[in-house]
Amino acid sequence: MQQIINGQQQHTWTQSEGVWSCTATRVCENDGAHTQAADSVEVTFEETQAATCTEMGKTTYTATFEAGVNWATTQTQELQDIPAL
């Protein structure tokens, strides 16, 4: 039986000791027990909105994966994680 991996991915972002990582996971359409996972090679971040006296600032995180893992696409997430001044 040929196992067909669908194009839908799930992404899990984690932070440990200030370092972010992202894991992409996909599941076989014929057998839910057959999965593939790829860990991010690099996670970069950029302040996208500065904090003010009354508002928290925002950071955009971007995770990239190995070039050989063509099914795991670059992911971004924006978090309101910079404390107000």
FIFI-920329 format. One line per field, with one value per residue (C-alpha): residue number from 0; residue in three letters; chain; x, y, z. Coordinates in Angstrom, 3 decimals, decimal comma. Example, Ala and Ser with C-alpha at 12.3 -4.5 7.8 and 13.67 -1.06 7.14 Angstrom:
i <- c(0; 1)
aa <- c(ala; ser)
ch <- c(A; A)
xx <- c(12,300; 13,670)
yy <- c(-4,500; -1,060)
zz <- c(7,800; 7,140)
***
This chain:
i <- c(0; 1; 2; 3; 4; 5; 6; 7; 8; 9; 10; 11; 12; 13; 14; 15; 16; 17; 18; 19; 20; 21; 22; 23; 24; 25; 26; 27; 28; 29; 30; 31; 32; 33; 34; 35; 36; 37; 38; 39; 40; 41; 42; 43; 44; 45; 46; 47; 48; 49; 50; 51; 52; 53; 54; 55; 56; 57; 58; 59; 60; 61; 62; 63; 64; 65; 66; 67; 68; 69; 70; 71; 72; 73; 74; 75; 76; 77; 78; 79; 80; 81; 82; 83; 84)
aa <- c(met; gln; gln; ile; ile; asn; gly; gln; gln; gln; his; thr; trp; thr; gln; ser; glu; gly; val; trp; ser; cys; thr; ala; thr; arg; val; cys; glu; asn; asp; gly; ala; his; thr; gln; ala; ala; asp; ser; val; glu; val; thr; phe; glu; glu; thr; gln; ala; ala; thr; cys; thr; glu; met; gly; lys; thr; thr; tyr; thr; ala; thr; phe; glu; ala; gly; val; asn; trp; ala; thr; thr; gln; thr; gln; glu; leu; gln; asp; ile; pro; ala; leu)
ch <- c(A; A; A; A; A; A; A; A; A; A; A; A; A; A; A; A; A; A; A; A; A; A; A; A; A; A; A; A; A; A; A; A; A; A; A; A; A; A; A; A; A; A; A; A; A; A; A; A; A; A; A; A; A; A; A; A; A; A; A; A; A; A; A; A; A; A; A; A; A; A; A; A; A; A; A; A; A; A; A; A; A; A; A; A; A)
xx <- c(0,000; 1,336; 1,255; 0,194; 1,225; -1,227; -0,177; -1,595; 1,013; 0,826; 3,428; 4,434; 6,395; 8,394; 10,697; 13,393; 15,785; 14,952; 15,557; 12,621; 12,175; 9,424; 8,525; 6,485; 4,505; 2,423; 0,271; -0,358; -3,857; -4,065; -2,494; -2,666; 0,144; 2,555; 3,893; 6,874; 8,412; 11,021; 12,673; 13,453; 17,009; 16,772; 14,304; 14,856; 12,950; 12,259; 10,502; 7,500; 5,786; 7,544; 6,119; 4,579; 3,609; 0,218; 0,662; 2,883; 5,115; 5,102; 7,784; 7,552; 9,314; 10,220; 11,163; 12,954; 13,557; 16,266; 16,308; 15,935; 12,684; 10,607; 7,253; 8,008; 7,359; 8,677; 6,432; 5,887; 4,098; 3,609; 3,496; 2,676; 5,625; 7,471; 6,453; 4,905; 7,309)
yy <- c(0,000; 3,402; 5,907; 9,353; 12,251; 15,120; 18,714; 19,885; 20,653; 21,315; 23,561; 23,539; 26,518; 26,122; 28,346; 27,067; 29,373; 32,226; 30,203; 29,553; 26,458; 25,180; 21,617; 20,886; 17,640; 15,986; 12,839; 10,109; 10,150; 6,320; 5,620; 8,229; 6,446; 7,318; 10,813; 12,871; 15,701; 18,335; 20,671; 24,249; 24,994; 28,619; 30,912; 34,635; 37,482; 41,121; 43,793; 44,732; 47,143; 49,104; 49,153; 52,371; 53,567; 51,888; 49,162; 46,110; 45,781; 42,942; 40,603; 38,534; 35,157; 33,293; 29,596; 28,057; 24,394; 22,382; 22,830; 19,052; 19,041; 20,576; 19,885; 21,948; 25,554; 28,688; 29,724; 33,049; 34,053; 37,451; 37,739; 40,687; 39,969; 43,251; 44,787; 48,264; 51,008)
zz <- c(0,000; -0,938; 1,886; 0,782; 2,946; 2,763; 2,301; 5,603; 8,191; 11,881; 13,446; 17,082; 18,388; 21,600; 23,606; 25,928; 27,741; 25,381; 22,201; 19,842; 17,689; 15,425; 14,444; 11,305; 11,316; 8,603; 8,700; 6,125; 4,628; 4,701; 8,091; 10,846; 12,697; 9,855; 10,442; 9,388; 11,377; 10,601; 13,075; 12,180; 11,137; 12,187; 13,913; 13,444; 15,019; 14,326; 16,371; 14,243; 16,618; 19,326; 22,832; 24,129; 27,587; 27,269; 24,639; 24,465; 21,408; 18,893; 17,566; 14,369; 14,500; 11,291; 11,220; 8,238; 7,556; 5,736; 1,967; 1,511; 3,483; 0,708; 2,366; 5,493; 4,542; 6,203; 9,086; 10,817; 13,962; 15,540; 19,305; 21,511; 23,784; 24,378; 27,728; 27,717; 28,751)
***
